[in-house]
Amino acid sequence: MKTKESGNKKQKKIIIVTSDVPFVHGGHRIIAENTCQALIKAGCEAEVHYTPQNRFGRQVSAYLINR
């Protein structure tokens, strides 16, 4: 987590990373979006980043490409 100072208060920057399945909305995607909304309400700067759905061995390269 990165922090950003605004006055005396530090604002945390958080990115939530999860895989994405085309044309499907539910499960882990809803959890990621709700977690992001809760973090924003708590005063953090947060966003959800989706990576392509693939086998775990190729998942690492997807993270690196999307950085």
matplotlib code that plots the C-alpha trace (Angstrom):
import matplotlib.pyplot as plt

x = [0.0, 1.2, 0.5, 0.0, 0.2, -2.6, -2.0, -1.2, -3.2, -1.8, -4.1, -3.5, -3.5, -4.8, -5.2, -7.4, -6.3, -8.5, -9.1, -11.8, -14.1, -15.8, -19.6, -19.8, -20.6, -20.6, -18.6, -15.1, -15.9, -18.6, -16.3, -13.6, -15.9, -17.5, -14.1, -13.1, -16.2, -15.6, -12.0, -13.0, -15.6, -12.9, -10.8, -8.4, -7.8, -8.7, -9.4, -10.0, -7.7, -8.9, -6.4, -7.3, -8.6, -6.0, -4.0, -2.0, 1.3, 0.5, -1.2, 2.1, 2.9, -0.6, 0.1, 3.4, 2.0, -0.9, 1.3]
y = [0.0, 3.5, 6.5, 10.1, 12.9, 15.4, 17.9, 15.8, 12.8, 10.1, 8.8, 5.2, 4.2, 0.7, -1.4, -4.5, -7.0, -9.9, -11.9, -11.2, -13.6, -11.9, -11.6, -12.8, -10.5, -12.1, -13.8, -12.5, -9.4, -8.3, -8.8, -6.8, -3.9, -3.8, -3.9, -1.0, 1.0, 0.3, 1.5, 4.7, 5.3, 4.8, 7.5, 5.5, 6.0, 2.7, 1.1, -2.4, -3.7, -6.8, -9.2, -11.8, -15.2, -17.8, -20.7, -19.6, -20.2, -17.4, -15.2, -13.7, -12.5, -10.9, -9.0, -7.7, -6.7, -4.7, -2.8]
z = [0.0, -0.9, 1.3, 0.2, 2.7, 2.7, 5.6, 8.7, 7.5, 5.2, 2.5, 1.5, -2.2, -2.7, -5.8, -5.7, -8.4, -9.5, -12.6, -15.1, -16.9, -19.9, -19.7, -16.1, -13.1, -9.7, -7.0, -6.8, -8.9, -6.5, -3.6, -5.2, -6.1, -2.6, -1.0, -3.1, -2.2, 1.5, 1.3, -0.5, 2.2, 4.8, 3.3, 1.1, -2.6, -4.1, -7.5, -8.9, -11.6, -13.6, -15.3, -18.0, -16.8, -17.5, -15.8, -12.8, -14.5, -17.0, -14.4, -13.3, -16.9, -17.1, -13.9, -15.2, -18.6, -17.0, -14.5]

ax = plt.figure().add_subplot(projection="3d")
ax.plot(x, y, z, "-o")
ax.set_aspect("equal")
plt.show()
